[in-house]
Amino acid sequence: MDLQAQRRTLGDRLTRRIEAVLEHGGFIMGPEVAELENRLADFVGVRHAVTCSSGTDALLMALMAFGIGIDDAVFTTPFTFIATAEVIALLGATPVFVDVNSETFNMDPAQLERAVHALKFKDVSAYPLPLGAKRKDLRPRGVIPVDLFGLAADYEALNRVAQDHGLFVLEDAAQSFGAVYQNGKKCCALAEIAATSFFPAKPLGCYGDGGAVFTDNDNVAETICSIRIHGKGADKYDNVRIGLNGRLDTLQAAILLEKLEIFPQELERRQEIAERYTERLKDVVQTPRIPEGYRSAWAQYTIVSDQRFEIQKALQNRGIPSAVYYPKPLHLQGAFEFLGYKKGDFPVSERLSESVLSLPMHPYLQDDQVDSISETVCSVFH
Ligand SMILES: *Cc1c(COP(=O)(O)O)cnc(C)c1O
């Protein structure tokens, strides 16, 4: 993200918003926080948006609201940022991985069905399961699909599988704020609860850490508001449950309110840039496939190629940054060694981790920059 170019576009309005907070001094839960929450809920089209300290805490608080703990299994993908599965383990629950689709990079609903079935019947030959899967008291409770690189997962199918098995669905929309699903619904509104992140490099980012939880459920929203402030009841010194210090700073809320103003135009520009890349690259590498009717938020523009190393080198030689998200799938990370997964368990995620490459993607790229990046990629192939 070119934060300096964005800063120039925002101009003095942003400075004035920040100064207003410095003047009124309500740094914790000041009026900008509620203002932002109303704007976010309207933008997404859900009843409640509860802002918080990060995308990780948004996921954590959502799981806490569902009472997730040691006897619970939660399904997610191994091809995501560590935070998605980390919060499951942090609560003492067991992450159960489900492989992704090779074109959308998102959780494969058919494999979710197989994994849930295997876990329910303690059948470790039916799908790769973590150590401890045979424990009698381990119950499947929920699913965290991830909208990777800004593209919604297939919620119609995922929600159906979850419903059949009595599981909740928590949408990890950390990368997909602003994206649209096939039915016209926005990301963050595609499951019974959703979490997003306002980390500076996400589609809508602040100038520090931030996040939000979205839900239509009044009781869940109330529980999350309580968890966010040390499990508060009637007031801050009435504590009815174990919670955290999970608030969003007022200053960050003020910054996000201004950034939200220009966000729709930024999304349009990301879409134009993605189309320009695809036009130029589709014959040499696997370009992102956006299913009919979907719109990505283009958190990343990610290509797949066996020549990844050569492409990366060529870009580097011309001073063009690129990045690999993610070089190691979660089931092979040291942090999750205790789950006992092994190489070969999730072949699509493993292959992608060896062949994906994310190119520069933000709304302030110029057409000629996109062209020269594309030419550099193509140069590897002749
Ligand atoms: C960034 C990210 C998170 C965590 O968000 P933070 O605000 O950095 O805590 C969680 N899940 C995914 C998929 C992410 O990309």
The ligand as a Tripos MOL2 file, in Angstrom:
@<TRIPOS>MOLECULE
LIG
   15    15     1     0     0
SMALL
NO_CHARGES

@<TRIPOS>ATOM
      1 C1         -4.2210   -9.7930    8.7150 C.3       1 LIG1
      2 C2         -5.0020  -11.0200    8.9600 C.ar      1 LIG1
      3 C3         -5.4830  -11.3670   10.2360 C.ar      1 LIG1
      4 C4         -5.0730  -10.6390   11.4870 C.3       1 LIG1
      5 O1         -5.3260   -9.2740   11.4920 O.3       1 LIG1
      6 P1         -4.4390   -8.3050   12.4420 P.3       1 LIG1
      7 O2         -5.1900   -7.0230   12.3920 O.co2     1 LIG1
      8 O3         -3.0740   -8.2380   11.8490 O.co2     1 LIG1
      9 O4         -4.4360   -8.8940   13.8090 O.co2     1 LIG1
     10 C5         -6.2700  -12.4960   10.3610 C.ar      1 LIG1
     11 N1         -6.5740  -13.2430    9.2960 N.ar      1 LIG1
     12 C6         -6.1330  -12.9610    8.0620 C.ar      1 LIG1
     13 C7         -6.5360  -13.8280    6.9270 C.3       1 LIG1
     14 C8         -5.3170  -11.8410    7.8540 C.ar      1 LIG1
     15 O5         -4.8570  -11.5790    6.6270 O.3       1 LIG1
@<TRIPOS>BOND
     1     1     2 1
     2     2     3 ar
     3     2    14 ar
     4     3     4 1
     5     3    10 ar
     6     4     5 1
     7     5     6 1
     8     6     7 2
     9     6     8 1
    10     6     9 1
    11    10    11 ar
    12    11    12 ar
    13    12    13 1
    14    12    14 ar
    15    14    15 1
@<TRIPOS>SUBSTRUCTURE
     1 LIG1         1 GROUP 0 **** ****
